[in-house]
């Protein structure tokens, strides 16, 4: 299976204290975080920490007040865990900022971390040792890998009332880090590589690691959509 190798920049969040710059040989670069909530505006408190094992100063970066719209800060290149807290909705992504950029990332909503998650968002989970065949009322069918879960497939509608031609859905791994998205509403090249499926574009959020690629091998050939 051939993938588009587009690992340009994965979201990194870690604006580090100025005093740590002397110990870091890399140059600070700009990174922008944003969410896609359609017409709904949310005040989001952003934070980011270096991924364990990264050769980065350990200090976390965090905002004190919520901000509406994208936020841009300076970070050392490397991998970070980025969180956007909007109360009932929490956005999360593990990303990597590169010196060459562009470092502009759309952070997806995390059902696992959102307090409103399971109460407000229906979905599917595969708790057994074997993959689970799923047939959704939208007409979308797929196989969910063992230990994975998804939110409820939905047909996105624009502010002008136009409906998407195929459903969107987010697949999340057991640890909440590996994430695949089918027909993401808005996707930047820096978010990760995508490949075509029978039900639309299936994208890996971030760098394709072993867990994400193994899940892709199960989900991709199983996707079908019959409205």
C-alpha positions in Angstrom: 0.0 0.0 0.0 1.4 3.4 -1.0 1.0 6.5 1.2 1.6 10.1 0.5 4.7 10.9 2.6 3.7 14.2 4.0 5.2 14.5 7.4 5.9 18.2 6.9 5.0 19.3 10.5 3.1 17.6 13.2 1.7 19.9 15.9 4.2 20.7 18.5 3.4 22.7 21.5 6.0 23.8 23.9 6.8 27.5 24.2 9.7 27.1 26.5 11.0 29.7 29.0 13.6 32.0 27.6 16.3 30.8 30.1 16.2 27.4 28.6 17.1 28.7 25.1 20.8 28.8 26.0 20.8 25.0 26.5 19.0 24.3 23.2 20.8 24.5 19.9 17.7 24.7 17.7 16.1 27.9 16.8 12.6 28.8 17.9 10.0 28.6 15.2 6.3 29.6 15.0 3.5 27.1 15.3 -0.2 27.7 15.0 -2.9 25.6 16.6 -6.6 25.8 15.6 -9.8 23.7 15.7 -12.6 23.2 13.3 -16.0 23.5 15.0 -17.9 24.8 12.0 -19.9 27.9 12.8 -19.6 27.4 16.6 -17.0 29.5 18.3 -15.3 28.2 21.4 -13.0 29.9 23.9 -10.0 27.5 24.2 -7.2 27.4 26.8 -4.2 25.9 25.0 -1.3 24.0 26.6 1.5 21.8 25.3 4.2 19.6 26.8 7.2 17.9 25.1 6.6 14.2 24.4 8.6 12.1 26.9 12.0 11.1 25.5 12.4 14.2 23.4 15.6 16.2 23.7 13.7 19.3 24.7 13.5 21.5 27.9 10.8 19.8 30.0 8.8 22.9 30.8 5.2 23.0 29.7 3.6 25.9 27.9 0.1 27.0 28.9 -2.2 29.9 28.4 -3.9 31.5 31.4 -7.0 32.7 29.5 -9.2 31.3 26.7 -8.7 32.5 23.2 -11.1 32.5 20.2 -9.6 31.5 16.9 -6.1 30.2 16.1 -3.2 30.7 18.5 0.4 31.2 17.3 3.5 30.7 19.6 7.2 30.1 19.4 8.5 26.5 20.0 11.7 24.5 19.7 11.4 21.9 16.9 10.3 18.5 18.3 7.3 16.4 19.3 4.7 17.7 21.7 1.3 16.8 23.1 -1.1 19.7 22.5 -4.3 20.1 24.4 -7.1 22.7 23.9 -9.5 22.9 26.8 -12.9 24.4 26.0 -14.8 23.0 29.0 -17.1 20.3 27.8 -15.0 19.9 24.7 -11.3 19.0 24.8 -9.0 18.9 21.7 -5.9 16.8 21.7 -3.1 15.9 19.3 0.5 14.6 19.5 2.5 16.6 16.9 6.0 17.4 15.7 7.2 20.9 14.8 9.9 21.2 12.2 12.3 24.1 11.5 11.2 24.3 7.8 7.4 24.3 8.5 4.7 25.1 7.7 3.7 24.4 11.3 -0.1 25.1 11.1 -2.2 22.4 12.7 -5.9 21.6 13.1 -6.3 19.8 16.5 -9.1 17.2 16.6 -11.6 16.9 19.4 -10.9 14.1 21.8 -14.0 12.1 22.9 -11.9 10.3 25.5 -10.8 13.6 27.2 -13.9 15.6 26.7 -16.2 15.6 29.9 -19.2 15.7 27.6 -17.7 12.9 25.5 -19.6 9.7 25.9 -22.7 11.4 27.2 -23.0 13.6 24.1 -21.3 11.7 21.4 -22.5 8.2 20.4 -19.9 6.0 18.8 -18.5 2.5 18.6 -15.8 0.5 20.5 -14.2 -2.8 20.0 -13.4 -4.2 23.5 -12.6 -7.8 22.5 -9.5 -9.5 21.1 -10.9 -9.6 17.5 -11.7 -6.7 15.1 -15.4 -5.7 15.1 -17.5 -5.2 11.9 -19.6 -2.0 12.2 -22.6 -1.1 10.1 -23.8 2.5 10.9 -27.3 3.9 10.1 -25.7 6.5 7.8 -24.8 3.6 5.4 -21.1 3.6 6.4 -19.6 0.3 7.2 -16.1 -0.6 8.4 -14.1 -2.9 10.6 -12.9 -1.5 13.9 -9.6 -2.9 15.1 -9.5 -4.6 18.5 -9.1 -2.0 21.3 -10.1 0.9 19.1 -13.1 3.2 19.2 -14.8 5.7 17.0 -17.2 8.6 17.3 -20.5 8.5 15.5 -20.3 8.9 11.8 -22.0 12.1 10.6 -22.7 14.0 7.4 -21.1 17.4 7.7 -23.3 20.4 6.7 -21.8 23.8 5.7 -23.2 27.1 7.0 -24.9 27.4 3.6 -26.8 24.1 4.1 -24.8 21.9 1.7 -24.3 18.4 3.0 -21.1 16.3 2.5 -21.2 13.5 0.0 -19.9 10.9 2.6 -19.8 10.7 6.4 -16.9 11.8 8.6 -15.7 9.8 11.5 -12.7 9.7 13.9 -11.0 6.5 14.9 -8.9 6.5 18.1 -6.5 3.9 19.4 -6.4 2.3 22.9 -4.0 4.8 24.4 -5.7 7.8 22.8 -2.6 8.8 20.8 -3.0 7.0 17.5 -5.8 8.7 15.5 -7.3 8.2 12.0 -9.9 10.4 10.4 -12.3 9.7 7.6 -13.2 12.7 5.5 -11.9 15.3 7.9 -13.8 18.6 7.6 -10.7 20.6 7.2 -7.3 19.1 6.8 -3.9 20.7 6.4 -1.0 18.9 4.8 1.0 19.3 8.0 -1.6 17.3 9.9 -0.5 14.0 8.3 -0.8 11.8 5.2 -4.1 10.8 3.6 -5.1 8.0 1.2 -8.2 7.3 -0.8 -10.8 4.8 0.3 -14.1 3.5 -1.0 -15.8 5.9 1.5 -13.6 9.0 1.0 -10.2 10.2 2.2 -8.7 8.4 5.2 -6.0 10.3 7.0 -3.5 9.6 9.8 -3.1 12.4 12.3 0.6 12.9 12.8 3.5 10.7 11.8 2.4 7.2 10.8 3.6 5.0 13.6 3.2 1.2 14.0 -0.2 1.4 15.7 -1.7 3.9 13.2 -0.4 1.8 10.2 -1.7 -1.4 11.7 -5.2 0.1 12.2 -5.1 1.6 8.7 -4.4 -1.8 7.2 -7.6 -3.1 8.9 -9.9 0.0 8.4 -9.0 1.0 4.9 -10.0 -2.1 2.9 -13.2 -2.5 5.0 -14.7 1.0 4.3 -17.8 1.2 2.2 -20.6 3.7 2.0 -24.1 3.1 0.6 -26.4 6.1 1.3 
